[in-house]
Amino acid sequence: MSENPQLNKTYALLKEVYGPLENLSQTQWSQIERGVKVLTKEHGPHIPLESLKAMKHTYDIYHGDNDVALDFMGNK
């Protein structure tokens, strides 16, 4: 039963980092799920907000660069 409050805390942190969770795509949810699993292994159930922000920042950079590369390839 102690997992439920922690789960609620994790969702609250995710909302703080990602905004409205219902607006996330399936791809984003998959990335978040993988990232949270890794962070849980590293930090236990108390994932720091800074770690979630770093995870999102890394995701945004990767996908931003990937989109630019795809746009460039599409213009040839």
mmCIF file of the N, C-alpha and C atoms, coordinates in Angstrom:
data_MODEL
# 
_entry.id   MODEL 
# 
loop_
_atom_site.group_PDB 
_atom_site.id 
_atom_site.type_symbol 
_atom_site.label_atom_id 
_atom_site.label_alt_id 
_atom_site.label_comp_id 
_atom_site.label_asym_id 
_atom_site.label_entity_id 
_atom_site.label_seq_id 
_atom_site.pdbx_PDB_ins_code 
_atom_site.Cartn_x 
_atom_site.Cartn_y 
_atom_site.Cartn_z 
_atom_site.occupancy 
_atom_site.B_iso_or_equiv 
_atom_site.pdbx_formal_charge 
_atom_site.auth_seq_id 
_atom_site.auth_comp_id 
_atom_site.auth_asym_id 
_atom_site.auth_atom_id 
_atom_site.pdbx_PDB_model_num 
ATOM 1   N N  . MET A 1 1  ? 0.808  -1.212 0.000   1.00 0.00 ? 1  MET A N  1 
ATOM 2   C CA . MET A 1 1  ? 0.000  0.000  0.000   1.00 0.00 ? 1  MET A CA 1 
ATOM 3   C C  . MET A 1 1  ? 0.846  1.270  0.000   1.00 0.00 ? 1  MET A C  1 
ATOM 4   N N  . SER A 1 2  ? 2.065  1.195  0.497   1.00 0.00 ? 2  SER A N  1 
ATOM 5   C CA . SER A 1 2  ? 2.908  2.388  0.545   1.00 0.00 ? 2  SER A CA 1 
ATOM 6   C C  . SER A 1 2  ? 3.344  2.826  -0.849  1.00 0.00 ? 2  SER A C  1 
ATOM 7   N N  . GLU A 1 3  ? 3.153  1.951  -1.856  1.00 0.00 ? 3  GLU A N  1 
ATOM 8   C CA . GLU A 1 3  ? 3.542  2.298  -3.217  1.00 0.00 ? 3  GLU A CA 1 
ATOM 9   C C  . GLU A 1 3  ? 2.623  3.360  -3.815  1.00 0.00 ? 3  GLU A C  1 
ATOM 10  N N  . ASN A 1 4  ? 1.338  3.350  -3.470  1.00 0.00 ? 4  ASN A N  1 
ATOM 11  C CA . ASN A 1 4  ? 0.383  4.283  -4.043  1.00 0.00 ? 4  ASN A CA 1 
ATOM 12  C C  . ASN A 1 4  ? 0.752  5.750  -3.785  1.00 0.00 ? 4  ASN A C  1 
ATOM 13  N N  . PRO A 1 5  ? 1.087  6.149  -2.550  1.00 0.00 ? 5  PRO A N  1 
ATOM 14  C CA . PRO A 1 5  ? 1.502  7.552  -2.358  1.00 0.00 ? 5  PRO A CA 1 
ATOM 15  C C  . PRO A 1 5  ? 2.752  7.903  -3.163  1.00 0.00 ? 5  PRO A C  1 
ATOM 16  N N  . GLN A 1 6  ? 3.679  6.967  -3.282  1.00 0.00 ? 6  GLN A N  1 
ATOM 17  C CA . GLN A 1 6  ? 4.889  7.224  -4.056  1.00 0.00 ? 6  GLN A CA 1 
ATOM 18  C C  . GLN A 1 6  ? 4.554  7.361  -5.535  1.00 0.00 ? 6  GLN A C  1 
ATOM 19  N N  . LEU A 1 7  ? 3.639  6.518  -6.010  1.00 0.00 ? 7  LEU A N  1 
ATOM 20  C CA . LEU A 1 7  ? 3.202  6.606  -7.403  1.00 0.00 ? 7  LEU A CA 1 
ATOM 21  C C  . LEU A 1 7  ? 2.546  7.961  -7.665  1.00 0.00 ? 7  LEU A C  1 
ATOM 22  N N  . ASN A 1 8  ? 1.710  8.406  -6.744  1.00 0.00 ? 8  ASN A N  1 
ATOM 23  C CA . ASN A 1 8  ? 1.079  9.726  -6.874  1.00 0.00 ? 8  ASN A CA 1 
ATOM 24  C C  . ASN A 1 8  ? 2.128  10.831 -6.894  1.00 0.00 ? 8  ASN A C  1 
ATOM 25  N N  . LYS A 1 9  ? 3.160  10.689 -6.060  1.00 0.00 ? 9  LYS A N  1 
ATOM 26  C CA . LYS A 1 9  ? 4.232  11.687 -6.028  1.00 0.00 ? 9  LYS A CA 1 
ATOM 27  C C  . LYS A 1 9  ? 4.975  11.705 -7.366  1.00 0.00 ? 9  LYS A C  1 
ATOM 28  N N  . THR A 1 10 ? 5.244  10.516 -7.915  1.00 0.00 ? 10 THR A N  1 
ATOM 29  C CA . THR A 1 10 ? 5.936  10.433 -9.206  1.00 0.00 ? 10 THR A CA 1 
ATOM 30  C C  . THR A 1 10 ? 5.106  11.086 -10.304 1.00 0.00 ? 10 THR A C  1 
ATOM 31  N N  . TYR A 1 11 ? 3.804  10.804 -10.330 1.00 0.00 ? 11 TYR A N  1 
ATOM 32  C CA . TYR A 1 11 ? 2.936  11.438 -11.331 1.00 0.00 ? 11 TYR A CA 1 
ATOM 33  C C  . TYR A 1 11 ? 2.916  12.960 -11.154 1.00 0.00 ? 11 TYR A C  1 
ATOM 34  N N  . ALA A 1 12 ? 2.902  13.432 -9.916  1.00 0.00 ? 12 ALA A N  1 
ATOM 35  C CA . ALA A 1 12 ? 2.922  14.877 -9.666  1.00 0.00 ? 12 ALA A CA 1 
ATOM 36  C C  . ALA A 1 12 ? 4.212  15.496 -10.202 1.00 0.00 ? 12 ALA A C  1 
ATOM 37  N N  . LEU A 1 13 ? 5.337  14.810 -9.986  1.00 0.00 ? 13 LEU A N  1 
ATOM 38  C CA . LEU A 1 13 ? 6.609  15.312 -10.507 1.00 0.00 ? 13 LEU A CA 1 
ATOM 39  C C  . LEU A 1 13 ? 6.615  15.301 -12.032 1.00 0.00 ? 13 LEU A C  1 
ATOM 40  N N  . LEU A 1 14 ? 6.069  14.234 -12.618 1.00 0.00 ? 14 LEU A N  1 
ATOM 41  C CA . LEU A 1 14 ? 5.996  14.167 -14.083 1.00 0.00 ? 14 LEU A CA 1 
ATOM 42  C C  . LEU A 1 14 ? 5.141  15.301 -14.641 1.00 0.00 ? 14 LEU A C  1 
ATOM 43  N N  . LYS A 1 15 ? 4.028  15.611 -13.961 1.00 0.00 ? 15 LYS A N  1 
ATOM 44  C CA . LYS A 1 15 ? 3.185  16.727 -14.400 1.00 0.00 ? 15 LYS A CA 1 
ATOM 45  C C  . LYS A 1 15 ? 3.949  18.038 -14.338 1.00 0.00 ? 15 LYS A C  1 
ATOM 46  N N  . GLU A 1 16 ? 4.758  18.191 -13.292 1.00 0.00 ? 16 GLU A N  1 
ATOM 47  C CA . GLU A 1 16 ? 5.543  19.419 -13.139 1.00 0.00 ? 16 GLU A CA 1 
ATOM 48  C C  . GLU A 1 16 ? 6.554  19.563 -14.280 1.00 0.00 ? 16 GLU A C  1 
ATOM 49  N N  . VAL A 1 17 ? 7.135  18.457 -14.703 1.00 0.00 ? 17 VAL A N  1 
ATOM 50  C CA . VAL A 1 17 ? 8.164  18.480 -15.738 1.00 0.00 ? 17 VAL A CA 1 
ATOM 51  C C  . VAL A 1 17 ? 7.557  18.509 -17.139 1.00 0.00 ? 17 VAL A C  1 
ATOM 52  N N  . TYR A 1 18 ? 6.539  17.690 -17.394 1.00 0.00 ? 18 TYR A N  1 
ATOM 53  C CA . TYR A 1 18 ? 5.995  17.508 -18.743 1.00 0.00 ? 18 TYR A CA 1 
ATOM 54  C C  . TYR A 1 18 ? 4.714  18.293 -19.014 1.00 0.00 ? 18 TYR A C  1 
ATOM 55  N N  . GLY A 1 19 ? 4.103  18.873 -17.993 1.00 0.00 ? 19 GLY A N  1 
ATOM 56  C CA . GLY A 1 19 ? 2.827  19.550 -18.182 1.00 0.00 ? 19 GLY A CA 1 
ATOM 57  C C  . GLY A 1 19 ? 1.694  18.535 -18.141 1.00 0.00 ? 19 GLY A C  1 
ATOM 58  N N  . PRO A 1 20 ? 0.559  18.862 -18.763 1.00 0.00 ? 20 PRO A N  1 
ATOM 59  C CA . PRO A 1 20 ? -0.591 17.947 -18.727 1.00 0.00 ? 20 PRO A CA 1 
ATOM 60  C C  . PRO A 1 20 ? -0.232 16.577 -19.314 1.00 0.00 ? 20 PRO A C  1 
ATOM 61  N N  . LEU A 1 21 ? -0.332 15.559 -18.497 1.00 0.00 ? 21 LEU A N  1 
ATOM 62  C CA . LEU A 1 21 ? 0.090  14.219 -18.912 1.00 0.00 ? 21 LEU A CA 1 
ATOM 63  C C  . LEU A 1 21 ? -0.808 13.639 -19.998 1.00 0.00 ? 21 LEU A C  1 
ATOM 64  N N  . GLU A 1 22 ? -2.055 14.078 -20.054 1.00 0.00 ? 22 GLU A N  1 
ATOM 65  C CA . GLU A 1 22 ? -2.964 13.552 -21.077 1.00 0.00 ? 22 GLU A CA 1 
ATOM 66  C C  . GLU A 1 22 ? -2.583 14.018 -22.483 1.00 0.00 ? 22 GLU A C  1 
ATOM 67  N N  . ASN A 1 23 ? -1.716 15.007 -22.583 1.00 0.00 ? 23 ASN A N  1 
ATOM 68  C CA . ASN A 1 23 ? -1.283 15.507 -23.889 1.00 0.00 ? 23 ASN A CA 1 
ATOM 69  C C  . ASN A 1 23 ? -0.063 14.770 -24.439 1.00 0.00 ? 23 ASN A C  1 
ATOM 70  N N  . LEU A 1 24 ? 0.498  13.850 -23.663 1.00 0.00 ? 24 LEU A N  1 
ATOM 71  C CA . LEU A 1 24 ? 1.703  13.151 -24.101 1.00 0.00 ? 24 LEU A CA 1 
ATOM 72  C C  . LEU A 1 24 ? 1.373  12.073 -25.126 1.00 0.00 ? 24 LEU A C  1 
ATOM 73  N N  . SER A 1 25 ? 2.271  11.901 -26.063 1.00 0.00 ? 25 SER A N  1 
ATOM 74  C CA . SER A 1 25 ? 2.100  10.870 -27.084 1.00 0.00 ? 25 SER A CA 1 
ATOM 75  C C  . SER A 1 25 ? 2.510  9.509  -26.522 1.00 0.00 ? 25 SER A C  1 
ATOM 76  N N  . GLN A 1 26 ? 2.163  8.458  -27.249 1.00 0.00 ? 26 GLN A N  1 
ATOM 77  C CA . GLN A 1 26 ? 2.558  7.107  -26.842 1.00 0.00 ? 26 GLN A CA 1 
ATOM 78  C C  . GLN A 1 26 ? 4.086  6.984  -26.817 1.00 0.00 ? 26 GLN A C  1 
ATOM 79  N N  . THR A 1 27 ? 4.747  7.635  -27.765 1.00 0.00 ? 27 THR A N  1 
ATOM 80  C CA . THR A 1 27 ? 6.212  7.616  -27.809 1.00 0.00 ? 27 THR A CA 1 
ATOM 81  C C  . THR A 1 27 ? 6.789  8.260  -26.552 1.00 0.00 ? 27 THR A C  1 
ATOM 82  N N  . GLN A 1 28 ? 6.222  9.394  -26.145 1.00 0.00 ? 28 GLN A N  1 
ATOM 83  C CA . GLN A 1 28 ? 6.698  10.062 -24.937 1.00 0.00 ? 28 GLN A CA 1 
ATOM 84  C C  . GLN A 1 28 ? 6.469  9.189  -23.706 1.00 0.00 ? 28 GLN A C  1 
ATOM 85  N N  . TRP A 1 29 ? 5.296  8.551  -23.626 1.00 0.00 ? 29 TRP A N  1 
ATOM 86  C CA . TRP A 1 29 ? 5.008  7.679  -22.487 1.00 0.00 ? 29 TRP A CA 1 
ATOM 87  C C  . TRP A 1 29 ? 5.986  6.514  -22.437 1.00 0.00 ? 29 TRP A C  1 
ATOM 88  N N  . SER A 1 30 ? 6.317  5.956  -23.588 1.00 0.00 ? 30 SER A N  1 
ATOM 89  C CA . SER A 1 30 ? 7.276  4.847  -23.631 1.00 0.00 ? 30 SER A CA 1 
ATOM 90  C C  . SER A 1 30 ? 8.634  5.301  -23.121 1.00 0.00 ? 30 SER A C  1 
ATOM 91  N N  . GLN A 1 31 ? 9.054  6.486  -23.556 1.00 0.00 ? 31 GLN A N  1 
ATOM 92  C CA . GLN A 1 31 ? 10.335 7.039  -23.116 1.00 0.00 ? 31 GLN A CA 1 
ATOM 93  C C  . GLN A 1 31 ? 10.311 7.310  -21.626 1.00 0.00 ? 31 GLN A C  1 
ATOM 94  N N  . ILE A 1 32 ? 9.220  7.868  -21.128 1.00 0.00 ? 32 ILE A N  1 
ATOM 95  C CA . ILE A 1 32 ? 9.100  8.176  -19.699 1.00 0.00 ? 32 ILE A CA 1 
ATOM 96  C C  . ILE A 1 32 ? 9.156  6.885  -18.881 1.00 0.00 ? 32 ILE A C  1 
ATOM 97  N N  . GLU A 1 33 ? 8.440  5.869  -19.342 1.00 0.00 ? 33 GLU A N  1 
ATOM 98  C CA . GLU A 1 33 ? 8.420  4.596  -18.618 1.00 0.00 ? 33 GLU A CA 1 
ATOM 99  C C  . GLU A 1 33 ? 9.821  4.000  -18.501 1.00 0.00 ? 33 GLU A C  1 
ATOM 100 N N  . ARG A 1 34 ? 10.556 3.999  -19.618 1.00 0.00 ? 34 ARG A N  1 
ATOM 101 C CA . ARG A 1 34 ? 11.929 3.482  -19.588 1.00 0.00 ? 34 ARG A CA 1 
ATOM 102 C C  . ARG A 1 34 ? 12.802 4.318  -18.659 1.00 0.00 ? 34 ARG A C  1 
ATOM 103 N N  . GLY A 1 35 ? 12.681 5.631  -18.767 1.00 0.00 ? 35 GLY A N  1 
ATOM 104 C CA . GLY A 1 35 ? 13.498 6.524  -17.943 1.00 0.00 ? 35 GLY A CA 1 
ATOM 105 C C  . GLY A 1 35 ? 13.202 6.387  -16.460 1.00 0.00 ? 35 GLY A C  1 
ATOM 106 N N  . VAL A 1 36 ? 11.922 6.280  -16.110 1.00 0.00 ? 36 VAL A N  1 
ATOM 107 C CA . VAL A 1 36 ? 11.546 6.152  -14.702 1.00 0.00 ? 36 VAL A CA 1 
ATOM 108 C C  . VAL A 1 36 ? 12.057 4.825  -14.136 1.00 0.00 ? 36 VAL A C  1 
ATOM 109 N N  . LYS A 1 37 ? 12.023 3.772  -14.939 1.00 0.00 ? 37 LYS A N  1 
ATOM 110 C CA . LYS A 1 37 ? 12.559 2.485  -14.473 1.00 0.00 ? 37 LYS A CA 1 
ATOM 111 C C  . LYS A 1 37 ? 14.049 2.609  -14.161 1.00 0.00 ? 37 LYS A C  1 
ATOM 112 N N  . VAL A 1 38 ? 14.793 3.260  -15.027 1.00 0.00 ? 38 VAL A N  1 
ATOM 113 C CA . VAL A 1 38 ? 16.229 3.449  -14.801 1.00 0.00 ? 38 VAL A CA 1 
ATOM 114 C C  . VAL A 1 38 ? 16.458 4.320  -13.566 1.00 0.00 ? 38 VAL A C  1 
ATOM 115 N N  . LEU A 1 39 ? 15.711 5.409  -13.456 1.00 0.00 ? 39 LEU A N  1 
ATOM 116 C CA . LEU A 1 39 ? 15.883 6.304  -12.312 1.00 0.00 ? 39 LEU A CA 1 
ATOM 117 C C  . LEU A 1 39 ? 15.495 5.623  -11.007 1.00 0.00 ? 39 LEU A C  1 
ATOM 118 N N  . THR A 1 40 ? 14.500 4.753  -11.046 1.00 0.00 ? 40 THR A N  1 
ATOM 119 C CA . THR A 1 40 ? 14.097 4.025  -9.850  1.00 0.00 ? 40 THR A CA 1 
ATOM 120 C C  . THR A 1 40 ? 15.201 3.072  -9.405  1.00 0.00 ? 40 THR A C  1 
ATOM 121 N N  . LYS A 1 41 ? 15.854 2.442  -10.372 1.00 0.00 ? 41 LYS A N  1 
ATOM 122 C CA . LYS A 1 41 ? 16.984 1.562  -10.021 1.00 0.00 ? 41 LYS A CA 1 
ATOM 123 C C  . LYS A 1 41 ? 18.110 2.369  -9.387  1.00 0.00 ? 41 LYS A C  1 
ATOM 124 N N  . GLU A 1 42 ? 18.304 3.582  -9.879  1.00 0.00 ? 42 GLU A N  1 
ATOM 125 C CA . GLU A 1 42 ? 19.401 4.428  -9.392  1.00 0.00 ? 42 GLU A CA 1 
ATOM 126 C C  . GLU A 1 42 ? 19.076 5.083  -8.050  1.00 0.00 ? 42 GLU A C  1 
ATOM 127 N N  . HIS A 1 43 ? 17.846 5.608  -7.906  1.00 0.00 ? 43 HIS A N  1 
ATOM 128 C CA . HIS A 1 43 ? 17.496 6.412  -6.730  1.00 0.00 ? 43 HIS A CA 1 
ATOM 129 C C  . HIS A 1 43 ? 16.524 5.730  -5.781  1.00 0.00 ? 43 HIS A C  1 
ATOM 130 N N  . GLY A 1 44 ? 15.989 4.586  -6.161  1.00 0.00 ? 44 GLY A N  1 
ATOM 131 C CA . GLY A 1 44 ? 14.928 3.983  -5.364  1.00 0.00 ? 44 GLY A CA 1 
ATOM 132 C C  . GLY A 1 44 ? 13.616 4.671  -5.707  1.00 0.00 ? 44 GLY A C  1 
ATOM 133 N N  . PRO A 1 45 ? 12.631 4.560  -4.841  1.00 0.00 ? 45 PRO A N  1 
ATOM 134 C CA . PRO A 1 45 ? 11.312 5.114  -5.174  1.00 0.00 ? 45 PRO A CA 1 
ATOM 135 C C  . PRO A 1 45 ? 11.239 6.645  -5.128  1.00 0.00 ? 45 PRO A C  1 
ATOM 136 N N  . HIS A 1 46 ? 12.252 7.284  -4.570  1.00 0.00 ? 46 HIS A N  1 
ATOM 137 C CA . HIS A 1 46 ? 12.228 8.748  -4.413  1.00 0.00 ? 46 HIS A CA 1 
ATOM 138 C C  . HIS A 1 46 ? 13.087 9.411  -5.493  1.00 0.00 ? 46 HIS A C  1 
ATOM 139 N N  . ILE A 1 47 ? 12.535 9.504  -6.683  1.00 0.00 ? 47 ILE A N  1 
ATOM 140 C CA . ILE A 1 47 ? 13.253 10.080 -7.819  1.00 0.00 ? 47 ILE A CA 1 
ATOM 141 C C  . ILE A 1 47 ? 13.307 11.599 -7.654  1.00 0.00 ? 47 ILE A C  1 
ATOM 142 N N  . PRO A 1 48 ? 14.490 12.182 -7.739  1.00 0.00 ? 48 PRO A N  1 
ATOM 143 C CA . PRO A 1 48 ? 14.604 13.644 -7.627  1.00 0.00 ? 48 PRO A CA 1 
ATOM 144 C C  . PRO A 1 48 ? 14.018 14.347 -8.854  1.00 0.00 ? 48 PRO A C  1 
ATOM 145 N N  . LEU A 1 49 ? 13.407 15.483 -8.615  1.00 0.00 ? 49 LEU A N  1 
ATOM 146 C CA . LEU A 1 49 ? 12.830 16.293 -9.691  1.00 0.00 ? 49 LEU A CA 1 
ATOM 147 C C  . LEU A 1 49 ? 13.898 16.645 -10.721 1.00 0.00 ? 49 LEU A C  1 
ATOM 148 N N  . GLU A 1 50 ? 15.107 16.929 -10.273 1.00 0.00 ? 50 GLU A N  1 
ATOM 149 C CA . GLU A 1 50 ? 16.187 17.298 -11.188 1.00 0.00 ? 50 GLU A CA 1 
ATOM 150 C C  . GLU A 1 50 ? 16.491 16.167 -12.166 1.00 0.00 ? 50 GLU A C  1 
ATOM 151 N N  . SER A 1 51 ? 16.376 14.929 -11.709 1.00 0.00 ? 51 SER A N  1 
ATOM 152 C CA . SER A 1 51 ? 16.632 13.786 -12.589 1.00 0.00 ? 51 SER A CA 1 
ATOM 153 C C  . SER A 1 51 ? 15.565 13.686 -13.673 1.00 0.00 ? 51 SER A C  1 
ATOM 154 N N  . LEU A 1 52 ? 14.309 13.941 -13.317 1.00 0.00 ? 52 LEU A N  1 
ATOM 155 C CA . LEU A 1 52 ? 13.235 13.920 -14.317 1.00 0.00 ? 52 LEU A CA 1 
ATOM 156 C C  . LEU A 1 52 ? 13.409 15.057 -15.321 1.00 0.00 ? 52 LEU A C  1 
ATOM 157 N N  . LYS A 1 53 ? 13.825 16.221 -14.831 1.00 0.00 ? 53 LYS A N  1 
ATOM 158 C CA . LYS A 1 53 ? 14.054 17.352 -15.739 1.00 0.00 ? 53 LYS A CA 1 
ATOM 159 C C  . LYS A 1 53 ? 15.198 17.041 -16.707 1.00 0.00 ? 53 LYS A C  1 
ATOM 160 N N  . ALA A 1 54 ? 16.257 16.417 -16.199 1.00 0.00 ? 54 ALA A N  1 
ATOM 161 C CA . ALA A 1 54 ? 17.392 16.047 -17.053 1.00 0.00 ? 54 ALA A CA 1 
ATOM 162 C C  . ALA A 1 54 ? 16.960 15.010 -18.087 1.00 0.00 ? 54 ALA A C  1 
ATOM 163 N N  . MET A 1 55 ? 16.117 14.068 -17.679 1.00 0.00 ? 55 MET A N  1 
ATOM 164 C CA . MET A 1 55 ? 15.615 13.052 -18.594 1.00 0.00 ? 55 MET A CA 1 
ATOM 165 C C  . MET A 1 55 ? 14.820 13.711 -19.727 1.00 0.00 ? 55 MET A C  1 
ATOM 166 N N  . LYS A 1 56 ? 13.945 14.651 -19.387 1.00 0.00 ? 56 LYS A N  1 
ATOM 167 C CA . LYS A 1 56 ? 13.143 15.334 -20.407 1.00 0.00 ? 56 LYS A CA 1 
ATOM 168 C C  . LYS A 1 56 ? 14.035 16.165 -21.323 1.00 0.00 ? 56 LYS A C  1 
ATOM 169 N N  . HIS A 1 57 ? 15.006 16.847 -20.743 1.00 0.00 ? 57 HIS A N  1 
ATOM 170 C CA . HIS A 1 57 ? 15.917 17.685 -21.529 1.00 0.00 ? 57 HIS A CA 1 
ATOM 171 C C  . HIS A 1 57 ? 16.668 16.835 -22.552 1.00 0.00 ? 57 HIS A C  1 
ATOM 172 N N  . THR A 1 58 ? 17.155 15.689 -22.117 1.00 0.00 ? 58 THR A N  1 
ATOM 173 C CA . THR A 1 58 ? 17.870 14.776 -23.019 1.00 0.00 ? 58 THR A CA 1 
ATOM 174 C C  . THR A 1 58 ? 16.950 14.299 -24.132 1.00 0.00 ? 58 THR A C  1 
ATOM 175 N N  . TYR A 1 59 ? 15.733 13.930 -23.788 1.00 0.00 ? 59 TYR A N  1 
ATOM 176 C CA . TYR A 1 59 ? 14.747 13.480 -24.776 1.00 0.00 ? 59 TYR A CA 1 
ATOM 177 C C  . TYR A 1 59 ? 14.458 14.599 -25.786 1.00 0.00 ? 59 TYR A C  1 
ATOM 178 N N  . ASP A 1 60 ? 14.246 15.819 -25.281 1.00 0.00 ? 60 ASP A N  1 
ATOM 179 C CA . ASP A 1 60 ? 13.939 16.953 -26.161 1.00 0.00 ? 60 ASP A CA 1 
ATOM 180 C C  . ASP A 1 60 ? 15.090 17.240 -27.123 1.00 0.00 ? 60 ASP A C  1 
ATOM 181 N N  . ILE A 1 61 ? 16.316 17.186 -26.628 1.00 0.00 ? 61 ILE A N  1 
ATOM 182 C CA . ILE A 1 61 ? 17.478 17.438 -27.487 1.00 0.00 ? 61 ILE A CA 1 
ATOM 183 C C  . ILE A 1 61 ? 17.592 16.357 -28.553 1.00 0.00 ? 61 ILE A C  1 
ATOM 184 N N  . TYR A 1 62 ? 17.479 15.095 -28.146 1.00 0.00 ? 62 TYR A N  1 
ATOM 185 C CA . TYR A 1 62 ? 17.608 13.988 -29.095 1.00 0.00 ? 62 TYR A CA 1 
ATOM 186 C C  . TYR A 1 62 ? 16.550 14.091 -30.186 1.00 0.00 ? 62 TYR A C  1 
ATOM 187 N N  . HIS A 1 63 ? 15.315 14.292 -29.786 1.00 0.00 ? 63 HIS A N  1 
ATOM 188 C CA . HIS A 1 63 ? 14.244 14.333 -30.783 1.00 0.00 ? 63 HIS A CA 1 
ATOM 189 C C  . HIS A 1 63 ? 14.279 15.619 -31.591 1.00 0.00 ? 63 HIS A C  1 
ATOM 190 N N  . GLY A 1 64 ? 14.722 16.714 -30.996 1.00 0.00 ? 64 GLY A N  1 
ATOM 191 C CA . GLY A 1 64 ? 14.863 17.956 -31.743 1.00 0.00 ? 64 GLY A CA 1 
ATOM 192 C C  . GLY A 1 64 ? 15.921 17.824 -32.824 1.00 0.00 ? 64 GLY A C  1 
ATOM 193 N N  . ASP A 1 65 ? 17.075 17.253 -32.475 1.00 0.00 ? 65 ASP A N  1 
ATOM 194 C CA . ASP A 1 65 ? 18.144 17.038 -33.453 1.00 0.00 ? 65 ASP A CA 1 
ATOM 195 C C  . ASP A 1 65 ? 17.720 16.030 -34.511 1.00 0.00 ? 65 ASP A C  1 
ATOM 196 N N  . ASN A 1 66 ? 17.029 14.991 -34.092 1.00 0.00 ? 66 ASN A N  1 
ATOM 197 C CA . ASN A 1 66 ? 16.570 13.960 -35.016 1.00 0.00 ? 66 ASN A CA 1 
ATOM 198 C C  . ASN A 1 66 ? 15.593 14.556 -36.028 1.00 0.00 ? 66 ASN A C  1 
ATOM 199 N N  . ASP A 1 67 ? 14.672 15.405 -35.558 1.00 0.00 ? 67 ASP A N  1 
ATOM 200 C CA . ASP A 1 67 ? 13.700 16.035 -36.449 1.00 0.00 ? 67 ASP A CA 1 
ATOM 201 C C  . ASP A 1 67 ? 14.393 16.947 -37.453 1.00 0.00 ? 67 ASP A C  1 
ATOM 202 N N  . VAL A 1 68 ? 15.414 17.687 -37.004 1.00 0.00 ? 68 VAL A N  1 
ATOM 203 C CA . VAL A 1 68 ? 16.153 18.571 -37.905 1.00 0.00 ? 68 VAL A CA 1 
ATOM 204 C C  . VAL A 1 68 ? 16.832 17.728 -38.981 1.00 0.00 ? 68 VAL A C  1 
ATOM 205 N N  . ALA A 1 69 ? 17.448 16.622 -38.580 1.00 0.00 ? 69 ALA A N  1 
ATOM 206 C CA . ALA A 1 69 ? 18.120 15.756 -39.547 1.00 0.00 ? 69 ALA A CA 1 
ATOM 207 C C  . ALA A 1 69 ? 17.116 15.190 -40.538 1.00 0.00 ? 69 ALA A C  1 
ATOM 208 N N  . LEU A 1 70 ? 15.957 14.804 -40.066 1.00 0.00 ? 70 LEU A N  1 
ATOM 209 C CA . LEU A 1 70 ? 14.937 14.261 -40.971 1.00 0.00 ? 70 LEU A CA 1 
ATOM 210 C C  . LEU A 1 70 ? 14.423 15.336 -41.917 1.00 0.00 ? 70 LEU A C  1 
ATOM 211 N N  . ASP A 1 71 ? 14.231 16.558 -41.413 1.00 0.00 ? 71 ASP A N  1 
ATOM 212 C CA . ASP A 1 71 ? 13.785 17.656 -42.275 1.00 0.00 ? 71 ASP A CA 1 
ATOM 213 C C  . ASP A 1 71 ? 14.828 17.952 -43.345 1.00 0.00 ? 71 ASP A C  1 
ATOM 214 N N  . PHE A 1 72 ? 16.111 17.938 -42.951 1.00 0.00 ? 72 PHE A N  1 
ATOM 215 C CA . PHE A 1 72 ? 17.173 18.216 -43.887 1.00 0.00 ? 72 PHE A CA 1 
ATOM 216 C C  . PHE A 1 72 ? 17.199 17.143 -44.980 1.00 0.00 ? 72 PHE A C  1 
ATOM 217 N N  . MET A 1 73 ? 17.080 15.880 -44.570 1.00 0.00 ? 73 MET A N  1 
ATOM 218 C CA . MET A 1 73 ? 17.098 14.785 -45.537 1.00 0.00 ? 73 MET A CA 1 
ATOM 219 C C  . MET A 1 73 ? 15.890 14.864 -46.477 1.00 0.00 ? 73 MET A C  1 
ATOM 220 N N  . GLY A 1 74 ? 14.769 15.341 -45.964 1.00 0.00 ? 74 GLY A N  1 
ATOM 221 C CA . GLY A 1 74 ? 13.564 15.445 -46.785 1.00 0.00 ? 74 GLY A CA 1 
ATOM 222 C C  . GLY A 1 74 ? 13.641 16.553 -47.811 1.00 0.00 ? 74 GLY A C  1 
ATOM 223 N N  . ASN A 1 75 ? 14.525 17.535 -47.600 1.00 0.00 ? 75 ASN A N  1 
ATOM 224 C CA . ASN A 1 75 ? 14.620 18.673 -48.511 1.00 0.00 ? 75 ASN A CA 1 
ATOM 225 C C  . ASN A 1 75 ? 15.548 18.411 -49.675 1.00 0.00 ? 75 ASN A C  1 
ATOM 226 N N  . LYS A 1 76 ? 16.241 17.285 -49.694 1.00 0.00 ? 76 LYS A N  1 
ATOM 227 C CA . LYS A 1 76 ? 17.167 17.003 -50.791 1.00 0.00 ? 76 LYS A CA 1 
ATOM 228 C C  . LYS A 1 76 ? 16.437 16.515 -52.010 1.00 0.00 ? 76 LYS A C  1 
# 
